[in-house]
Amino acid sequence: MTGAGDWRFNRSLPDLDDLERVQIEEFQRFYYDLWRKGGGTYDVSWLGYQTVKTPNDLIVYQEILTQCRPELIVETGTRWGGSALFLASICDLLGSGRVVTVDVEKFENRPEHQRIEYIHGSSTDPAIFAAVKNYAEQSLSVMVILDSDHAEPHVSSELSMYASLVSVGQYLIVEDTNINGHPVRPEFGPGPWEAVERFLGLDGGFVRDSQRERFLVTASPGGFLFRQS
Ligand SMILES: C[S@@+](CC[C@H](N)C(=O)[O-])C[C@H]1O[C@@H](n2cnc3c(N)ncnc32)[C@H](O)[C@@H]1O
């Protein structure tokens, strides 16, 4: 990689000392509260389509796509389609990759793009999963992003199904691990963070990649999982 800075000086969220952690978590709560008031991550768009992403994380996604070049990107939770369009745009620039994205709701005016396939239904419906798996089986390398219903039982179900689609050397990204007090929305109850903890205890094939948290503000702390075996 060229011009990417000196990686020796990068420190990620897990590397912070106690005082730094307090400061960063304070900022994360401040930023997230802006979002809940209608600013923050809801006020992010890509080519005119709204995404529900922290801007830092979009750069991280670009880095992952550039380094790993997945042939297929599976996203659960499409919403307005801005993130699917972002991923497809990076695939355009790289000259490879396509996006299959699943949502239980059909939002109007999602972006049309030759690299995006929309699937309508619940991500954990066996018929929907079978349709996604069919795409995965036709692809040499698969990356998965879980960003639908954030309740722990649903994310755990998704992990038990979709993790198997992820190729060795690719990422499984679990979004919104920051809720339920990690450090935002302490009232949420068990969510993605707890599902990831449970999943990593069961599946030794994935490791957390904390380098993906080096911009310090992310919606996926501990949620960038790299498939190593
Ligand atoms: C946080 S939004 C997704 C944001 C999108 N990934 C982005 O980055 O812009 C969550 C979406 O999950 C969808 N959803 C909720 N439950 C679902 C389920 N069981 N299966 C699939 N999608 C679901 C919601 O309709 C909503 O559009």
The ligand as an SDF file (V2000), in Angstrom:
LIG
                    3D

 27 29  0  0  0  0  0  0  0  0999 V2000
  -29.9430    0.3330   10.3710 C   0  0  0  0  0  0  0  0  0  0  0  0
  -31.0350    0.0880    9.0300 S   0  0  0  0  0  0  0  0  0  0  0  0
  -29.9420   -0.4460    7.7560 C   0  0  0  0  0  0  0  0  0  0  0  0
  -29.0470    0.6370    7.2990 C   0  0  0  0  0  0  0  0  0  0  0  0
  -28.2400    0.3500    6.0420 C   0  0  0  0  0  0  0  0  0  0  0  0
  -27.4690   -0.8750    6.1670 N   0  0  0  0  0  0  0  0  0  0  0  0
  -27.2910    1.5000    5.7880 C   0  0  0  0  0  0  0  0  0  0  0  0
  -26.1010    1.3760    6.1320 O   0  0  0  0  0  0  0  0  0  0  0  0
  -27.7330    2.5230    5.2850 O   0  0  0  0  0  0  0  0  0  0  0  0
  -31.8430   -1.3640    9.4990 C   0  0  0  0  0  0  0  0  0  0  0  0
  -32.7630   -1.9560    8.4620 C   0  0  0  0  0  0  0  0  0  0  0  0
  -33.0210   -3.3040    8.8340 O   0  0  0  0  0  0  0  0  0  0  0  0
  -34.3010   -3.6480    8.3990 C   0  0  0  0  0  0  0  0  0  0  0  0
  -34.7230   -4.8480    9.1280 N   0  0  0  0  0  0  0  0  0  0  0  0
  -35.2690   -4.9500   10.3640 C   0  0  0  0  0  0  0  0  0  0  0  0
  -35.5280   -6.2320   10.6540 N   0  0  0  0  0  0  0  0  0  0  0  0
  -35.1170   -6.9720    9.5950 C   0  0  0  0  0  0  0  0  0  0  0  0
  -35.0920   -8.3490    9.2870 C   0  0  0  0  0  0  0  0  0  0  0  0
  -35.5860   -9.2520   10.1420 N   0  0  0  0  0  0  0  0  0  0  0  0
  -34.5850   -8.7410    8.1000 N   0  0  0  0  0  0  0  0  0  0  0  0
  -34.1040   -7.8320    7.2150 C   0  0  0  0  0  0  0  0  0  0  0  0
  -34.1170   -6.5130    7.4430 N   0  0  0  0  0  0  0  0  0  0  0  0
  -34.6100   -6.0870    8.6160 C   0  0  0  0  0  0  0  0  0  0  0  0
  -35.1210   -2.4040    8.6600 C   0  0  0  0  0  0  0  0  0  0  0  0
  -36.2690   -2.3980    7.8270 O   0  0  0  0  0  0  0  0  0  0  0  0
  -34.1270   -1.3010    8.3290 C   0  0  0  0  0  0  0  0  0  0  0  0
  -34.3080   -0.8350    7.0230 O   0  0  0  0  0  0  0  0  0  0  0  0
  1  2  1  0
  2  3  1  0
  2 10  1  0
  3  4  1  0
  4  5  1  0
  5  6  1  0
  5  7  1  0
  7  8  2  0
  7  9  1  0
 10 11  1  0
 11 12  1  0
 11 26  1  0
 12 13  1  0
 13 14  1  0
 13 24  1  0
 14 15  1  0
 14 23  1  0
 15 16  2  0
 16 17  1  0
 17 18  1  0
 17 23  2  0
 18 19  1  0
 18 20  2  0
 20 21  1  0
 21 22  2  0
 22 23  1  0
 24 25  1  0
 24 26  1  0
 26 27  1  0
M  CHG  2   2   1   9  -1
M  END
$$$$
